[in-house]
């Protein structure tokens, strides 16, 4: 099983919670931005629990159509519908004795939310076409890259279902809040890339590591892993430097700019230095965000959890034109 990796205080606090939750069978809600490792966190709970020898069954809630939600979760009996030529167990049965991981639970439709709520209320279910209720024996861990509390306030997620899902709760910190972890992860991913390609690992240059640390990483650990792989593939010398890094991800702050910022901060007042740091962060974050959203402001607002109007003001403030990213 891939291990969670980090040494920052924010990371260690979250991981300590996961370990503590492993000793209890109550449902867990894991929230965090895209790429923060929510499935890894769920596996951390599962493999540290007494259920470790039983299955861990991940479910992408956003990929299950309304018409199939009950059949997928609870299975069906022979003849339950036209194509049901034989009985088939559902995901709850596959996870018996283990853990059922409901990823992207915020993507469930209103109908699917009712189905899940009914199941969680008494921990019983009936296969489609069946008459006898069965008791489930699977721990439920749900994950969302949106804030369910906010969605419930907006009427987009059932409040009663939110309560059922989060007796235990953990928020995974984004990479920008994990001080010192970028360098650690970058070194780890370089080794992983080398193993994947059957070559010897190459070290990062000091400039490249400083540029990595200066970036906001809106895609978090997953984005970092992808950038490291691209940079490693571009490196023809004995090390991976700033040139390869900027070619792999142009939104990264050029090291000359970063060094000038640090030099200016040394002679600036606290408020001025803080303002400059915020400006640099905002521009780096917004550039990467618009690239991910292919210039679609509405999609960028959804990904960042920001009001569309507010995001538009920020883009205008930094002179970031959405059309530039539409073909990226």
N, C-alpha and C positions, 0 to 999 in steps of 0.2 A: 504494500500500500504506500503511495507517495506520502511523504511526511510534510506537515506544515513547517515552514522554516522562518525563523526570525529571532531577534534578540532585543528588540525595543521594548520599552515599558508598556506601550499600548498593546503590542502583540502579546506579550506575556500575560497581561491581565485578562485578555480575551481567552487565551488558551487555558489559563487556570480555571476559568468558568466552565469551559467545555469539559475539562477533566472532572470537575465537581458534578456536573450534570450527568456524567456517565453512570453514576451510582444510583440514579433515580430514574424510574420508568415514565415520568410525566412527559407530555409533549413538549417539544422545544421549538421556538421560533428563532431562526437565524436571519438577521437583516444585514445588508451591506451592499455597497456599490458593485456593479458588474466587475468581475475579475478579482474580487477580494478572496475567493476561495471558499465559498459557502458549502459546496459539496465536500471538499476536503475537511471542513470543520465538522460536518455531519458524520463523516467517516471516523473522525477523531473520537467523537462521542461513542459511536457504535463499537469500535474496536477496543475501547477502554472499558466497555461495559460487560456485564455477564452474558450478553447476547452475541459476543464476538464470534462464536463458532457457528452462528446461524446467518442466514442471508442478509445482505444489505441491498435493498431494492430501490434504485433511483427512478423517479417518475417525473417527466417533464410535463407539468400541468398545462402549459400553453400549447402543447401539441396534441391534446386529446379533444376530439370534437364532442359537442354536447350530446350527440346521439349515441356516443360510445362510452361515456364516462362511467356509467354503472357496470357495463359489461367489462370494461378494462379493469376497474377496481375490484369488482366482486365476482367476475366470471359469469358463466351462463350454463343453463342445463340444455340437454339435447332437445331440439325442437322449440326452443324459446323464441326463435325468429327464423326467417326463411333459410338463411345460410348456416344455422346452428345444427350441423349434422352430428355433432358429438359434443359432450360436455367439455367445458374448458375452465380451468381455475383462473381466478383473477390475481391481480398484483398483491392484494391483501393475503391471499393464500400463499403466494410465492414467498412473502416476507414473514410467514408464520415462525414465531420464535425469535425473529430478528428485528430489522428496522425498515420501515417504509419511509423513504425520503421524498417529500413532495416539493420539488423545485419549481420556482416561478409560480408559487401558489396565488400570487396577486393576479395572475392571468386567467384564473378560473371565471367562467361566466356566472351570472346570477343563478342559473339552474344548477350548474355544477357545484356552486357554493352550498346550495340547499342539500344536495346529495351528500357532500362531505360532512356537513353539519349533522345530518341525521345519523350518519355512521359514528361520528365522534361522541354524540350524546350518550349512547348506551354501549358503544363498542361492539355492536352486532350488525350483521348484514345478511342479505338474502341474494344468492345468485339470481341473475335475470331468468325468469321462468320457474324459479323455485318457490316452495311454500314454507320451508323450514328455515328459521333464523339460525345463523351460526355465530359463535363467539369468535372474535378476532384475537390474535395474540401477536401483535406487531406494534413496536414502539413507533410513534409518529414524530418525525422531525420535518418541519416545513422551512422553506427559505424564500426570501423575497428581496429584490433589489430596489423595491419601493417601500415606503414607510406605511405599514398597514394602518397605523393609528390615523395618519393623515387621510388615507383612502376611506377609512370608516367615517371620518368627519365629513368628507365630501360626498358620502353616500355611494361610493363605488366599491365598497367591500362590506360584507355583513359584520356588524359589530359583535353579534353573538358568536360568529365563527372565529373572529379575531381572538375573543376571550378563550375559546376552546383550544386555539393553537399556541397560545403563549403563556401557559403556566410558568414556563422557564424561557428566558429571553437572553439573547446575546447579540450585540452589534459588532461586526467585524470592522476594524479600523481601516480606512483607505490607506494606500501606500504613502501618501503625502503626510500622514500623521504618524508614520512608523520611523522615527528618527534612527538613521544608521542602517536600516534594513535594506535599502536599495543596493548598497555596495555588496552586502552579504549575498543577496539574491542574484545580483549580476555575476558574481564569481561562481555561484552554484550553477547558473544557467549556461555559463561559458563551458564548464566541465560537461554538463549534460549535452550541449550542442556537439562538443568534440566526440563524446561517446556515440552519439547518434550518427555521426558522419565517419566514425572510425579513424579519427585523426588525433593528434596531440593537442591538449588545451593550450590556448594562447593567453597571456596576461593582458589586462587592461592597462592602458597608459593612465597616468595620474590625471591628465586633462580630461580624458573620457569619463573617468569615475566622477570627477567634479561636475561635469555636464549632466551625467545621469542623476546625481543628487540634486541638481538645481531644477529638474523638470517636475511638473505637477502630477504626471501619470494618471490621467483621467480613466484609463482602462486598467489601472492597478497592476497586480502581479501578472495577469495574463498578457497585458500589453508589454510589460517589461520583458517577459520571456520571448515574445515575438520579435521585439526590437533587438534583443541580444542575438537571436538566431540569424537575423538578417545582417547585422553588423559583422558577426563572425564569418559568415559566408563571403562577405566583401573583403575581408582582411587577407592580403597577400603576403604581408611581412610576418615578423615574429611576434607581433602584438596587435591588439585591437585598439585603434586610436580614435581621435575625435573625427577625423575625416570619414571613416567607415560608419561611425555612429550617426553623424549628421546626414549621411547618404541614406541610412536605414530609417531615420526619423527626422525630417527637416524641422519639425517643431521644437526640437531640443535647443536650449539656449546655447549659442556659440560661446566657447570658453572665454574668448576675449571680452565679450560683453559681460559675462559673469564676473571676471576678474576686475573689470573696471567698476562694476557695481559694488564689489567688496571694497575697492580702494576708495570710492566715493563715500561709502557708509562709514569708513573709519574717521572721516573728517566732518560728516554731517551730524545734525542733531538727531535725537532718537525719532522724533515724529517724521522728519524727512526721510530717514533711512527706512522706517516702517512703511511709509507711503510708497517708496521705490520698490520695496520687496513685494508689496501687494500688487502694484502695477505689473511687475514682471510675472508674478504668479498668474494673474488674471489673463494676461496675453498668451502665456504658454498654455494654460488650461483651455482657453477658448479656441485657440488654433487647432489643438488636437481634437477638441470636441466637434468642431465643424467638419474636420476631416472624417471623423467616424460617422457623422450624420450626413455626409455627402452634400453639405450645404443646405440641408433641410432644417430650417429654424425650429419648426414644431417638433421634429424628431430630436433635435439637440436639446430643446427644453425638457422633453420627456426623459432623455437619458441623464440629464444633470439634475432633475428634480427642481427646475427653476421655472418661474412664470415666463411665458413667451415674451410678454412685453418687456419685462426686466432684462431678459437675455438679449433682446433686440437693442436695448439701450447700451448694454455692455459692449456688444459688437460694434455699434456706432462709435462709442467712446474710444475703442482701440483701433478703429479704421479697418476692421476685418470684414471683407466683402464676401457674402455667402456664395455668389456666383463662381468665385474662384475655386470652390471645393466641389462643385456639382459633377465634375467629370473625374474626380479623384477616386 
